Amino acid sequence: MAVATRFGAVINPEVQMPSSWNEYITTVMMDSGFVTKGAIYGTEGRKWAASKGFDVTGDEVKNFVDGFTDPTKLWVDGVRVAGKVYTCTRSESGLIVGRESAEGTGCVICRCNKCVLIAVHEEGALPGGCYNLITKLGEYLKEQGV
């Protein structure tokens, strides 16, 4: 499966996928122009990689993982990512989307088999691009057993 990057370019995973988790953050997420902060955490809450200064807590990751099964708390309390709270606008089948309408920022969180992809889009980044990138990357990692 190919993963879309900035402006519709495609990364062919057989040839060009990153070799480290940090490279997934930099070359796939951040260089896309759709993600302003990104992280990959294990489903148990351990950080695999994150953009500089983007510190998601283990409790926040636990809330995401719990929310994939029962999103009630997310709908009521919002989605907290690195201390910022977003209104939960979508929670279904391994995907959580949050939005902060006053600033136009948001988050997309995708559960894979062994990890959770966490992405934030801020001013200047297109929400739809962030959503598409993270869901496609999540599909790819699931296919790889990650």
Contacts in CASP RR format, 6 or more apart in sequence:
PFRMAT RR
TARGET T0000
AUTHOR 0000-0000-0000
METHOD contacts of the structure
MODEL  1
MAVATRFGAVINPEVQMPSSWNEYITTVMMDSGFVTKGAIYGTEGRKWAA
SKGFDVTGDEVKNFVDGFTDPTKLWVDGVRVAGKVYTCTRSESGLIVGRE
SAEGTGCVICRCNKCVLIAVHEEGALPGGCYNLITKLGEYLKEQGV
1 13 0 8 1.000
1 136 0 8 1.000
1 139 0 8 1.000
1 140 0 8 1.000
1 143 0 8 1.000
2 10 0 8 1.000
2 11 0 8 1.000
2 12 0 8 1.000
2 13 0 8 1.000
2 136 0 8 1.000
3 10 0 8 1.000
3 11 0 8 1.000
3 13 0 8 1.000
3 17 0 8 1.000
3 28 0 8 1.000
3 133 0 8 1.000
3 136 0 8 1.000
3 137 0 8 1.000
3 140 0 8 1.000
4 10 0 8 1.000
4 11 0 8 1.000
4 32 0 8 1.000
4 132 0 8 1.000
4 133 0 8 1.000
4 136 0 8 1.000
5 11 0 8 1.000
5 28 0 8 1.000
5 31 0 8 1.000
5 32 0 8 1.000
5 133 0 8 1.000
6 31 0 8 1.000
6 32 0 8 1.000
6 33 0 8 1.000
6 34 0 8 1.000
11 17 0 8 1.000
11 28 0 8 1.000
13 140 0 8 1.000
17 28 0 8 1.000
17 140 0 8 1.000
18 24 0 8 1.000
18 26 0 8 1.000
18 27 0 8 1.000
18 28 0 8 1.000
20 49 0 8 1.000
21 40 0 8 1.000
21 48 0 8 1.000
21 49 0 8 1.000
22 49 0 8 1.000
24 40 0 8 1.000
24 49 0 8 1.000
24 137 0 8 1.000
25 38 0 8 1.000
25 39 0 8 1.000
25 40 0 8 1.000
25 49 0 8 1.000
25 50 0 8 1.000
25 51 0 8 1.000
26 51 0 8 1.000
28 133 0 8 1.000
28 137 0 8 1.000
29 35 0 8 1.000
29 38 0 8 1.000
29 51 0 8 1.000
29 119 0 8 1.000
29 133 0 8 1.000
29 134 0 8 1.000
29 137 0 8 1.000
30 36 0 8 1.000
30 38 0 8 1.000
30 51 0 8 1.000
32 129 0 8 1.000
32 133 0 8 1.000
33 125 0 8 1.000
34 119 0 8 1.000
34 121 0 8 1.000
34 125 0 8 1.000
34 126 0 8 1.000
34 128 0 8 1.000
34 129 0 8 1.000
34 130 0 8 1.000
34 132 0 8 1.000
34 133 0 8 1.000
35 119 0 8 1.000
35 120 0 8 1.000
35 121 0 8 1.000
35 125 0 8 1.000
35 130 0 8 1.000
35 133 0 8 1.000
35 134 0 8 1.000
36 120 0 8 1.000
36 121 0 8 1.000
36 122 0 8 1.000
36 125 0 8 1.000
37 51 0 8 1.000
37 53 0 8 1.000
37 54 0 8 1.000
37 82 0 8 1.000
37 119 0 8 1.000
37 120 0 8 1.000
37 122 0 8 1.000
38 50 0 8 1.000
38 51 0 8 1.000
38 54 0 8 1.000
38 117 0 8 1.000
38 118 0 8 1.000
38 119 0 8 1.000
38 120 0 8 1.000
39 47 0 8 1.000
39 48 0 8 1.000
39 49 0 8 1.000
39 50 0 8 1.000
39 51 0 8 1.000
39 54 0 8 1.000
39 56 0 8 1.000
39 117 0 8 1.000
39 118 0 8 1.000
39 119 0 8 1.000
40 47 0 8 1.000
40 48 0 8 1.000
40 49 0 8 1.000
40 50 0 8 1.000
40 115 0 8 1.000
40 116 0 8 1.000
40 117 0 8 1.000
40 118 0 8 1.000
41 47 0 8 1.000
41 48 0 8 1.000
41 56 0 8 1.000
41 58 0 8 1.000
41 61 0 8 1.000
41 115 0 8 1.000
41 116 0 8 1.000
41 118 0 8 1.000
42 48 0 8 1.000
42 61 0 8 1.000
42 114 0 8 1.000
42 115 0 8 1.000
42 116 0 8 1.000
43 61 0 8 1.000
43 65 0 8 1.000
43 111 0 8 1.000
43 114 0 8 1.000
43 115 0 8 1.000
43 116 0 8 1.000
45 58 0 8 1.000
45 61 0 8 1.000
45 62 0 8 1.000
45 65 0 8 1.000
45 116 0 8 1.000
47 56 0 8 1.000
48 115 0 8 1.000
50 56 0 8 1.000
54 82 0 8 1.000
54 120 0 8 1.000
55 82 0 8 1.000
56 81 0 8 1.000
56 82 0 8 1.000
56 118 0 8 1.000
57 82 0 8 1.000
57 83 0 8 1.000
60 80 0 8 1.000
60 81 0 8 1.000
60 82 0 8 1.000
60 83 0 8 1.000
61 116 0 8 1.000
61 118 0 8 1.000
63 73 0 8 1.000
63 74 0 8 1.000
63 79 0 8 1.000
63 80 0 8 1.000
64 79 0 8 1.000
64 96 0 8 1.000
64 109 0 8 1.000
64 111 0 8 1.000
64 116 0 8 1.000
64 118 0 8 1.000
65 111 0 8 1.000
65 116 0 8 1.000
66 73 0 8 1.000
67 73 0 8 1.000
67 74 0 8 1.000
67 91 0 8 1.000
67 96 0 8 1.000
68 91 0 8 1.000
68 94 0 8 1.000
68 96 0 8 1.000
68 111 0 8 1.000
71 88 0 8 1.000
71 91 0 8 1.000
71 92 0 8 1.000
71 96 0 8 1.000
74 88 0 8 1.000
74 91 0 8 1.000
74 96 0 8 1.000
75 88 0 8 1.000
75 91 0 8 1.000
77 85 0 8 1.000
78 85 0 8 1.000
78 86 0 8 1.000
78 87 0 8 1.000
78 88 0 8 1.000
78 98 0 8 1.000
79 85 0 8 1.000
79 86 0 8 1.000
79 87 0 8 1.000
79 88 0 8 1.000
79 96 0 8 1.000
79 98 0 8 1.000
79 107 0 8 1.000
79 109 0 8 1.000
80 86 0 8 1.000
81 107 0 8 1.000
81 109 0 8 1.000
81 118 0 8 1.000
81 120 0 8 1.000
82 120 0 8 1.000
84 100 0 8 1.000
84 105 0 8 1.000
84 120 0 8 1.000
85 100 0 8 1.000
86 98 0 8 1.000
86 99 0 8 1.000
86 100 0 8 1.000
86 105 0 8 1.000
86 106 0 8 1.000
86 107 0 8 1.000
87 98 0 8 1.000
87 99 0 8 1.000
87 100 0 8 1.000
87 101 0 8 1.000
88 96 0 8 1.000
88 97 0 8 1.000
88 98 0 8 1.000
89 97 0 8 1.000
89 98 0 8 1.000
89 99 0 8 1.000
90 96 0 8 1.000
90 97 0 8 1.000
90 98 0 8 1.000
91 97 0 8 1.000
94 110 0 8 1.000
94 111 0 8 1.000
95 108 0 8 1.000
95 109 0 8 1.000
95 110 0 8 1.000
95 111 0 8 1.000
95 135 0 8 1.000
96 107 0 8 1.000
96 108 0 8 1.000
96 109 0 8 1.000
96 110 0 8 1.000
97 106 0 8 1.000
97 107 0 8 1.000
97 108 0 8 1.000
97 109 0 8 1.000
97 131 0 8 1.000
98 106 0 8 1.000
98 107 0 8 1.000
98 108 0 8 1.000
99 105 0 8 1.000
99 106 0 8 1.000
99 127 0 8 1.000
100 106 0 8 1.000
103 122 0 8 1.000
103 123 0 8 1.000
104 122 0 8 1.000
104 123 0 8 1.000
104 127 0 8 1.000
105 120 0 8 1.000
105 121 0 8 1.000
105 122 0 8 1.000
105 123 0 8 1.000
106 120 0 8 1.000
106 121 0 8 1.000
106 122 0 8 1.000
106 127 0 8 1.000
106 130 0 8 1.000
107 118 0 8 1.000
107 119 0 8 1.000
107 120 0 8 1.000
107 121 0 8 1.000
108 117 0 8 1.000
108 119 0 8 1.000
108 121 0 8 1.000
108 130 0 8 1.000
108 131 0 8 1.000
108 134 0 8 1.000
108 135 0 8 1.000
109 116 0 8 1.000
109 117 0 8 1.000
109 118 0 8 1.000
109 119 0 8 1.000
109 134 0 8 1.000
110 116 0 8 1.000
110 117 0 8 1.000
110 134 0 8 1.000
110 135 0 8 1.000
110 137 0 8 1.000
110 138 0 8 1.000
112 138 0 8 1.000
112 141 0 8 1.000
112 142 0 8 1.000
112 145 0 8 1.000
112 146 0 8 1.000
113 141 0 8 1.000
113 142 0 8 1.000
113 145 0 8 1.000
113 146 0 8 1.000
114 145 0 8 1.000
114 146 0 8 1.000
115 141 0 8 1.000
115 146 0 8 1.000
117 134 0 8 1.000
117 137 0 8 1.000
117 138 0 8 1.000
117 141 0 8 1.000
119 130 0 8 1.000
119 133 0 8 1.000
119 134 0 8 1.000
120 130 0 8 1.000
121 127 0 8 1.000
121 129 0 8 1.000
121 130 0 8 1.000
END
